[in-house]
């Protein structure tokens, strides 16, 4: 079983649509967005996903009422921390790296996902920690997402 992970899409709808196409072609069974959607219309770009989306708000997500309303069409969004169980794995998602480290060290989760830094981070220190980089590509010039195999805990970073 696979999940798709993206973060920091920052209104880049064409990149979000490419992520949707990639996730659909990979047959992911859940997509997690680690925040900084920015505007509600970005969530609409995820409507073609063939699976549910779980998201968390980031520091740039000011229009939270509109984002929450749009999320009702694709899944669920959480203020700070999302906790889901899928494929026998317990997953935590948040936007901030300051939260990711202590949550990973708690041992309560198999996978901890975060965003905010726009930098790819994949490491396994007893708990798999994943930052897929930035989907928007505005800061680094590279638009990336992650595909995580829940059985092997292998992570593939994909360029869009």
C-alpha positions as CSV (number, residue, x, y, z in Angstrom):
1,X,0.0,0.0,0.0
2,X,1.2,3.5,-0.9
3,X,0.5,7.0,0.3
4,X,1.3,10.3,-1.4
5,X,2.8,13.2,0.4
6,X,3.0,16.9,-0.6
7,X,3.6,20.2,1.2
8,X,4.0,23.9,0.5
9,X,2.1,24.0,-2.7
10,X,1.7,27.8,-2.3
11,X,-1.0,28.3,-4.9
12,X,0.8,26.5,-7.7
13,X,-2.2,24.8,-9.2
14,X,-0.4,23.3,-12.2
15,X,2.1,21.5,-9.9
16,X,-0.8,20.3,-7.7
17,X,-2.5,18.9,-10.8
18,X,0.7,17.1,-11.8
19,X,0.9,15.7,-8.2
20,X,-2.7,14.5,-8.5
21,X,-1.9,12.8,-11.8
22,X,1.2,11.1,-10.3
23,X,-0.6,9.9,-7.2
24,X,-3.5,8.5,-9.3
25,X,-1.0,6.7,-11.6
26,X,0.8,5.2,-8.6
27,X,-2.5,4.1,-7.1
28,X,-1.9,5.7,-3.7
29,X,-4.7,5.1,-1.2
30,X,-4.3,8.3,0.8
31,X,-2.7,11.7,0.2
32,X,-1.3,13.8,3.0
33,X,-0.7,17.5,2.5
34,X,1.6,19.1,5.2
35,X,0.3,22.6,4.8
36,X,0.7,26.0,3.1
37,X,-2.0,25.5,0.5
38,X,-2.6,29.2,0.6
39,X,-6.0,29.7,-1.2
40,X,-9.1,27.5,-1.3
41,X,-8.8,27.1,-5.1
42,X,-5.7,24.9,-4.6
43,X,-7.8,22.4,-2.7
44,X,-10.2,22.2,-5.7
45,X,-7.2,21.1,-7.8
46,X,-7.1,18.0,-5.7
47,X,-10.7,17.0,-6.5
48,X,-9.6,14.5,-9.2
49,X,-7.7,12.4,-6.7
50,X,-9.0,8.8,-6.5
51,X,-8.4,8.7,-2.7
52,X,-9.0,10.8,0.4
53,X,-6.8,13.7,1.4
54,X,-5.8,14.6,4.9
55,X,-4.2,18.0,5.4
56,X,-2.9,20.3,8.1
57,X,-2.8,24.1,8.1
58,X,0.5,25.9,7.6
59,X,1.7,29.3,8.6
60,X,0.6,30.9,5.3
61,X,-2.9,29.4,5.3
62,X,-4.9,32.5,6.3
63,X,-8.2,31.7,4.7
64,X,-8.9,28.8,6.9
65,X,-12.7,29.0,6.7
66,X,-12.6,28.8,3.0
67,X,-10.0,26.1,3.0
68,X,-12.0,24.0,5.5
69,X,-15.1,24.3,3.3
70,X,-13.2,23.2,0.2
71,X,-11.7,20.3,2.1
72,X,-15.1,18.8,2.7
73,X,-15.1,17.8,-0.9
74,X,-11.8,15.9,-0.8
75,X,-11.2,14.8,2.8
76,X,-10.3,16.5,6.1
77,X,-8.0,19.3,7.3
78,X,-6.7,19.8,10.8
79,X,-5.4,22.9,12.6
80,X,-2.0,21.7,13.8
81,X,-1.8,17.9,13.9
82,X,-3.4,15.1,11.9
83,X,-3.2,11.6,13.1
84,X,-4.3,8.7,10.8
85,X,-4.0,5.0,10.7
86,X,-3.8,3.4,7.3
87,X,-2.2,0.1,6.0
88,X,-1.4,-0.9,9.6
89,X,0.7,2.2,10.1
90,X,0.1,5.1,12.4
91,X,0.9,8.5,10.8
92,X,1.2,12.0,12.2
93,X,1.3,15.0,10.0
94,X,2.0,18.6,10.9
95,X,3.5,21.7,9.2
96,X,6.3,22.6,11.6
97,X,9.6,20.7,12.0
98,X,9.7,21.8,15.7
99,X,6.8,19.5,16.3
100,X,8.0,16.6,14.1
101,X,11.1,15.8,16.1
102,X,9.5,15.3,19.5
103,X,6.5,13.5,18.0
104,X,8.9,11.1,16.2
105,X,10.9,10.5,19.3
106,X,7.7,9.6,21.2
107,X,7.5,6.3,19.4
108,X,3.8,6.6,19.0
109,X,3.9,6.8,15.2
110,X,5.5,4.8,12.4
111,X,5.7,7.9,10.2
112,X,5.9,11.6,10.9
113,X,5.3,14.0,8.0
114,X,6.1,17.7,8.1
115,X,6.6,20.6,5.7
116,X,7.5,24.4,6.2
117,X,11.2,24.2,5.4
118,X,10.7,23.5,1.6
119,X,13.7,21.1,2.0
120,X,13.5,17.4,1.4
121,X,14.1,15.3,4.5
122,X,13.8,11.6,4.6
123,X,15.3,9.6,7.5
124,X,14.4,6.7,9.6
125,X,15.5,6.8,13.3
126,X,13.0,4.2,14.6
127,X,10.3,6.4,13.2
128,X,10.2,7.4,9.5
129,X,10.4,11.2,9.1
130,X,9.4,12.7,5.8
131,X,9.4,16.2,4.4
132,X,8.6,16.0,0.7
133,X,10.2,19.3,-0.1
134,X,8.0,21.9,-1.8
135,X,5.3,21.1,-4.4
136,X,5.0,24.8,-5.4
137,X,8.7,25.1,-6.4
138,X,8.7,28.8,-5.7
139,X,11.6,28.8,-3.3
140,X,14.0,26.1,-4.5
141,X,13.0,25.9,-8.1
142,X,12.2,22.2,-7.7
143,X,8.7,20.9,-7.3
144,X,8.6,17.6,-5.5
145,X,6.3,15.1,-3.7
146,X,6.9,11.8,-2.0
147,X,5.4,8.4,-2.5
148,X,5.7,6.2,0.6
149,X,5.4,2.4,0.6
150,X,3.7,1.5,3.9
151,X,4.9,-2.1,3.8
152,X,8.6,-1.4,3.4
153,X,8.7,2.2,4.6
154,X,10.6,3.2,1.5
155,X,10.2,6.7,0.3
156,X,10.6,7.9,-3.3
157,X,11.0,11.6,-3.9
158,X,9.5,12.5,-7.2
159,X,10.1,15.6,-9.3
160,X,7.0,17.1,-11.0
